[in-house]
Every structure is written in C-alpha cells, then in structure tokens.
C-alpha cells in the first residue's frame, strides 16, 4: 500500500480542505451581511455540500495512505463520505425555514454543521488512533453546540449540557484506552494492531479494547453508552436530531468497522475475544432500545430509542467480522443507506408537524386522526415506520434480511466467526423486531384508526412534499432495484478488505 508524503497527500485531501474552506466562507459571509444573510448562509452551506459530495463521488483511489499513514483514501471512506454529505445537505434544506433556528444565528449554525461533517469525514478515513481521537472530538464539539443551539429553551440547554458531560467522560475513557494500546503495541496505527499485541498481557489488551470501544459506543449510542441519546434527541432542534441520528451513526459505524476489521479481525482469537463482546453489546443495545421505546409517548424520544435499537442490529454485522471476514461489511453499508432514507423521513415529518400552524405536537396523542387531516403525511409516516420495523416489501426489510443472512452465513461457514456460532444473535434480532412492532404500530394506529379532537386540514408545504417524496421513493423501491451485492456497495466493502490487515 502506497504511503504518501504530506505534500503529495494534499491532492487527495481536496474534499476535506474544500469543506473547511466553505465553513469559513459561510461564517465570514454571514458576518458581512450582519445577520441579514440567513438565506445566503443556507444557500452557501447547501452549495458547499453539493460541491464536496460531487468531488468525493468523482474521486479515484488506490487505497493510498495519506499524511504518512494517518488517513486512508479508499472506496470505503468515499462511500460513507457521500452518505454523510447527503444527510448534511438534507439537513440544510429542512433547517432553511425551521422556526427553531434563530435567523440571526444561521451563519454560525451552518458553520458548525459543516465542521461536524468535516470531523465525520475524518472519522471514516482515520488510519491512526491519534487521528481517531481528534476526529471524534471535532465532530463531537460541533455537535454539542448544535444540540444547545436554541439558547432560549431550557430543554435545549439541558440536552447540550448532558451531551457535553457524557461526551467528555467517553472521550477521556477512550483516550486512556488509546494510551494503553499505544504503550503495548509501540504505535497507534490501526492496521494490524492485534498482531503487534501478541505477547502483551491479555488483561491489559481487553481493558484497552473496552475503553476504546467506550468512545466508539458513545458515537453510535450503544448500551451502556446510550444514556445521552434520548435527552439530547428530545432537547435538540429537530433538524439537528435527525442529523445526529443518521450522520453521526454512519460515521461511528465507519470508525467501528475500521477499528475492528483493520486492527483486530486477523488475530482476534489469539488476543481478545472481541466478537463475543460486541455480540453481547449488540444484544443489550437492541433489547434496551426496543423495550425502552415501548413506554414513550413523545415521538422524538421514541425515535431516539428506536435509533439505539437499530445501532444494536448494525453491531451484529461488526461482531460477524470476527476472524477476518469482510462479508458483513456490504450488508452494513446497505443498511446504513436504507436507514438514512427511512429515519430522516420519519424525523422530518415530526419536524414539519411540530410547527404551531400544523399539529403543534410531538406526542403520539397529537397524531390521532391525522389521516383525515392530511392523508399524504399519515401514509408517508406509516411507510417510514413500517420500513423501520423491517416489514416487507419496504427497504428496511431488505436491509435486515441481508444483515441477518450475513451473520448466519458467517456462523455456518467452516471455522465460524472466530470459532463462534452467532445464529442465536439473529434469533434475538428477530425477537427484537417483533417487539418493535408494538411501539411503531401504536403511532400508525393513532394516525390511521383513532379519532382526533381536531378536524381542520393540516397543510404540508409544497417544498416539503417534494423532499418527502425523494425520501419515500428509495424507502419503497431500494430493496427491489438493488442489493448489498451491487457494485456501488460491494466495491466499497471490497476496498475495505483489500486495503486492510496490513501488519
């Protein structure tokens, strides 16, 4: 694998440089407009993400290592960067007229959003644990500020405060784990980390692994590092909540795949039994997320716990990488794409209906009889929720099918998953999907079957209806027109396999 010097690396680092430059331009332009340029700031932010997304999509690569081995430049990071850029662009669109965002502060808002995306770009391409820490901090600090952006609302300030506290603890714990790994392995490069730890005290390796996972688990909201998620999701502005639930999770899982596949897959059995550890975390995450969601009446909190549960499903794929297989990576990437459309769709409907001129409510009770007041929104929300459950023929069903199948195939292959059979994990996933039926259907029942107290029509903005349609079409058709074996997913997965495991 080619390792490029700092100067040579700059030509492959154009998207990140462009993103950082655009963030500064948005802030300066807004300052020059003296708070009157909120629309201009939004337009510049959207333009920057479209340009950066196009640059990333058009890049060619040979799996180079940039900046003396700190950054990986390959199809895997390219895939996730495009996904994060798409999520960022839709967040800009829905934030454009969001009443929660102060019009005089939109320059700062979009600047923070772009810097958060910059940190996430680094997270999915980091090849060194030092850069991992810097990337996580860059994404997290911007996210803290975005979560507490509505300073006039106590709930928002409380969300940001809790986010900072939990994030600081997770960050410190992760840094301690990185220092332990650095001391035992003699370096911080992720690739081949486990092979350099052969002979190190097993207790120390396991402790370091768990501590580093605390930082990753915090970003993907896995149990027991999930406690920030419901409060932050409920208190944050809704566009920020939707952004964190998808982009932050995609970046977190990109980092998890890099860390475990590049660093630990090849010699897992001889150093630490991390697949079993991740499988147990997966069970706890999906179970806690689903059962906690049952009692929620606020839709933001319900979707927050649902997001935790989906993180648990995705962790099944991480566990299945044990023993050095890249087979589960493609289903995980496909699941993340599906999750982007269905989860953003559900969150944006909640955002649209929470406006005082529409329902003015974020509770399930407030959605009673919605089908009679706006059939389009009620049916669209039902489709997104059915897809989140994993019911056929919606895209969420295919996402779960490919993910579960990859775990079964790996378990039944010769040697299993680092000597383990994780078919029981699929059974737990199916049972959890059955549990999720209850709380998702409680929302659908309120919208379609219950009678509401209000009878007036709820109007959807035409621009929002178009955005909703763009999210609805992939949720309905993605599972039919593509699979996890299609080149656009498989190439990114194979790139991770072919450029990794370098001792």
N, C-alpha and C positions, 0 to 999 in steps of 0.2 A: 504493500500500500504506500502511495506516494505522500510524503510529508513535506508540505510547502513552507517556505520562509514567510516571515511577516509581510514583506512587500508583495511576494507572489500571491499570498492569500487574499489580498485586498480585492483582486478582480473577481474572486468567488464569494466575496462578502458584501456584494453590492446591495442585496435586499435589506440587510440589517442597517447598512450605512444610510440608505435612502429613507428607511423608516425613522431612524433617529433624526435625520435632517428635516424630514417633513414635520416631525413632532415640534422641533424648534421653530420652524416656519409658521406652523399653526399658532403657537403661543405669541410670537412676535407680531403676526398679522392681527391677532385679536387685541393685543396691547395697543397697536397703532390705531385700530378702529375705536379704541376707548370704550369697549363694552357694547358697541352698537353693531358689531360684526358677527353676531351669533350664527346667522345663516352662512356667512362666509367661512367661519371656522368649521362648521359641519361639512360644507362642500369640500373644503381643503382636506379634511380628515378622510372623507369618502374617496376623494380622488387619490390620495396617498395610498390607501389600502388597495384600490383597484390597480394602481400602477405597480405597487410592490407585489401584489398577488400575481400579476401578469409576468413580472420579472422572474419570480420564483418558478412559475409554471413553465417558463421558456428555458430555464437553465439546463445545461448539460453537465454531467458529472461522471467521474470515475472512482467515486468513493475516496476522494482526497482527504487528507488530514490538514486542516488549516492552522496557522499560527503555532507551528512547531508541535502539533498533536493535540491542541486544545479543543478544536472544533471539527466535527465530522460533516463533510459535504457529500451527501448521498441522496438517493431517491426516497429513503425513509423519512429523513428530515424534510425533504421537499414536499412530500405528501402531507405531512402534518402542518407545515407552514401554510400551505394553501388552505387547509381546513380552518386553521386559526384566523387567517386573513378573511375568509368568507364570513366566519362568525363575527369578526370585528366590523366588517362592512355592514352587515345586517343590524348590528348594534348601533352603529352611527345613524342608519336610516330611521330606526324606531326612536332614537334619542332626539331626533331633529325637532319634533314637536312635543316631546314628553313634558308634561307640566311639572314633573318633579325636579327637572334640571333647570336651575336658575339661568335665564337667558344672558345675564351679565357675566356668568361664570363658565360659559360653554367653551371658551378658548382653553381654560385650564382643564375642563372635563375631557375634551378630546385629546389634549396633550397627554394627560395621564393614561388615557385609553391606549394611545399609540405606544407609550413607554411600557405599559403592561404587556402589549403584544410583542414588543422588542424582547422583553425578558422571556416570554414564552418561546419565541424563535430560538433563543439561546438554550433553553431547557431541552428542546427536542434535538438539538445538534451537539450538545456538550459531550466531549470525549474524556474529560478530566474532572475529577471530583471538586477541585477548586472552582472551576467554571460552573459546575452544577450549583454550588452554594451561591455564587454571585448571581447566576441566572434566577434561581428561586427567590432570592432577596429582591432582585429588580422587579420581578413580576409581582411579588407579594406587597412590597411597599406601595406601588401604584394601586394595587387592588384595595389596600387598606383605605387609601384616600378616596377612592371611588365609592367604597361602601359607606363612608361617612360624608358623602358629598352634600347631602341635604342637611346643612348645619342647623336649620331652624326646627328640625324634627328630632325629638328626644330619642325615638326608636332608631333612627339612622345613626346618631352619635353613639348609642349603646352598641349597635351592631359593629361599628368601626372599632370601638374600644375592645370588645370581646375578640374581634378578629386579630387585632394587634397583640393582645395578650397571648392567645393561643398560638399565633404565628411566631411570636418571639420565643416561646418555650420550645416549640417544634424546631425552630431554626437553631437554637442553642444545642438541643439534643443531637440534631443532625451534624452539626459542626464537630461535636465531641466524637461522634461515630467516625466521621471522616478523618479526624486526627488519629484515632486508633488504627484505622486501616492504613493510613499513610505511614505510621510508625512500624507496623508489622510487615507491610508489603514493600516498603522502601520507595514508594512513589504513589502518585494519585491518579495515574491513567486507569480508566475503567477497563479497557480491553485486557483480557487475561488476568484480571485481578485475583481470581481464585487460585490460579496456577502459581502465583507468587506467594500465596499464603499457605502452601503445603508445608507442613512442619511447624507452623505457628500454633500457639495454644488454642485449642478448639473453643474453649470458653470465651477467650478474647475475641475470636472471629465471630462467634454467634452474637456476642454482645454488640460488637461494632455493626454487624449486619442489621440487628434490630434497631439500633439507634439511628442509622442512616435511613432505614425504612420509615422511621417516625416522620422525617421530613417529607419523604415521598407520600406517605399515607396522609399527611396533613393536606397536601395539594389535591389528592384525589378523594379526600373526605372518607377514608376507610376507618372502620372501628379499630381501636378506640380513639382515633384522632379526628372524629367526625363532629364533635360537640359544638364546634363553632358554626357549622353549616346551617342548621335551621334558624338560629337567631340572626345570622348575617344575611341569609336569603330573605327573611321576613322584613328586616330593617333597611336593607339597601334599596336604592331606586330600582325599579323593576328591570330597566334595560341592563343595569349592572348585574342584577341577579341572574338574568338569562345568560349574560356573557360569562360569568363565573361558572355557571353550571355546565357549560359546554366547552368553551375555550380553555379554561383552567384545567378541566378534567382531561381534555385531549393532550395538553402539554404535560400534565402529571403522568398520564399513561405512556406518553412518548418517552419520558425520562425513566419510568419504571422498566419499560421494555429494553431501553439502552443499558440500564444498570444491571438487570438480571441476565439478559441474553449475552451482552458483550462481556460482562465481568464474571458471571457465576455459572453459566449454563454448562460449560465444558467439564468442570471438575466438581460439580455440585455434591456428588455422593461422598467424595473423599474429604471435603472441607466442612460443609454445613448442609443440613437437610432443609434448605430453604423452600423447596416446592411444598413440603408438608406445612411449613409455617405459613406460606402465602395461601395455601388451600384453606387452612383454619381461619385466617383473617377474612378470606372470601366468604366463608360460611357465616361468620359473625356479622360481616358488613351487610350482606343481602338480607339476613334474618332481622337484624336490628332495624335496618332501614324500612323494611316492609311492615313489620309489626308496629313500629312507632308511627308510621303513616296512617294506620287504621283509625286512630283517635283524633286525627287532625280535622278541623273544620275550616281553617284558613288555607286557601289554595296555595299560597306561596310556601307555607310550611309543609303542606302535603307534597308538593313537587320537590321540595328540598330533601325530604326523607326518601322520596322516590329516586332522586338523583344518587343518594347514598347507596340504595339497593342496586342501581344499575352499575355503580362502581364495583359492587360485590360480584356481579355477573362477569364484568371485564377481568377481574382478578383471577377468575377461573382460567382464563387464557394465559395469564402470567405464570400461574402455577404449572400449566401444561408445557411451558417451555423448558422445564427441568430436564436435564440430560442432554441439552444442546440441540433441541429441535426448533426450527423456525416455523413449523407448520401452523401453530396457533396465531402467528402474528397477523397474517392476512385476514382471518375472521375478526380479530380485534379491530383492525383498521376499518374494515367494512362496518362493524358495529358502531364505531365512533362516527362514521359518516351518517349512518341511519339516525343515530342518536341526535346529531346536530339538527336535522330537519324536524323530527317529531318533538323534541324537547323545546326548541326555540318556538315552534308553532304553538305549543301549549302555553308557554310563558307569555308570548306576545298577545295571545287572546286575553289572558288575565290582565295584562298591562292595558290593553285597549278598553276592556270593560270596567276597569277600576276608575276610569275618568268620571267625575261627578255628573257630566252630561249624559252618561250612558247608564251603567248599573250603579257605579259608585261603590262597588263592593268587591272584596277579595275572598268572601266566605262562600261555602257551598250553599248555604241557605239563600244567599243573594242570587244564586243562579237558577232558583226554582222557576220553572215555566219559561226558560229562555227561548225554547224552540218556537213558542208562539210570538215572541217579541222580535226575534231575529233567527230564522231557521238556518241561515248560512253559517253564522258563528257557532250555533249549537251543534250542527252536524260536523263542522270542521273540528271543533274541540273534541267531539266524540271520536273522530278518526284518529286524532293525535293520541288520545288516551288508549284507544284500542291497540294502536301500534306500540305504545309504551308497555302495555301488558304483554304483547307478543302474540296477539291473535292473528291467524291467517285471514286474509291474504296480505296484510299490511307489512311494511318494510321491517318493522320491529320483529315480526315472526321470523323472517329470513335471517336477520342479524343473530337472534338467539339460536336458530337452528344450526347455522354454520359454526357458531362458537361452541355450542354443546357437542356437536359432531366432532370437532377437532379434539376436544378433551377425551371423548370416547375412543377415537381412533388412536390417539397417543397412548391411552391407557392399555389398549388391547394389542398394541404393537410389541414386537419382541423387546424385552427389557423394560417395557412400560415407561412411566415418567420417572426417570432416575430410580427405577426399581419399584415404583408405586403404581397401584391401580386406582385412579381417581373417578371411576364411574359413579361412585356414591356421591361425588360432588355434583354431578349432573342431576342426580335424583333430588338433591337438596335444592338445586336451582329451579327444577320443575315445580317442586312443592312451594317454593317462594313465589314463583309466577302465579300459582293458584291463589296464594294469599293476597297478592296484589290485585287480583280480580275484585276483591271486596271494596277497597277504597277507591279504585278507579271507577267502578260501576256506581258507587254512591254519587259521584259527580254526574255521570251520564244520566242516572235515574232522576236527579234533581232537575237537570236541564230538559229532559225529554218526557218524563212521566208526571212529575209533580206540578201542582198548580201554584203559580206565584201570586203575590198580593198585587203587584203592579201589572197593568195591561198595556201600557204605551209601547210603541215600537222603539227598538234600540237600533240606532243607525250606525253603520260602520263607515269610516272614512274610505273613499274610493282607493286612495293610495295604499291604505292598509289592506283592503280586499285583494289588491294585486300582489302585495307581499305575501299575504296568507296563501294565495293560490300557488306562488312559487315554492312555498314550503310544503304545501299539500300534495302537489304532483309527485315529488320524489317519495313522500311517505306512502303514497298509494302504489307507485309503479316501480320503485327502485329494485324491489325483490324479483320482479319479473324480467327486467331488462338487463340485469347484471347479477353477478355472483361474486363471492370472495375469491374465485379463481380467475376473474377477468384481469387482463394485463394491468389496468390502472391501479389495482390493489396488489396483485401478485408481484409486480415489478418492485414496488416499494418494500414488500416483505422480503423478496429475494435479495434486494440490496442490503438489507439488514443482515441477512445470513452470509452473503459473500464478502462483506467488508468487515466482518466482526471476528471475534475469537482469535485475535492476533496476540500471541504471547509477548 
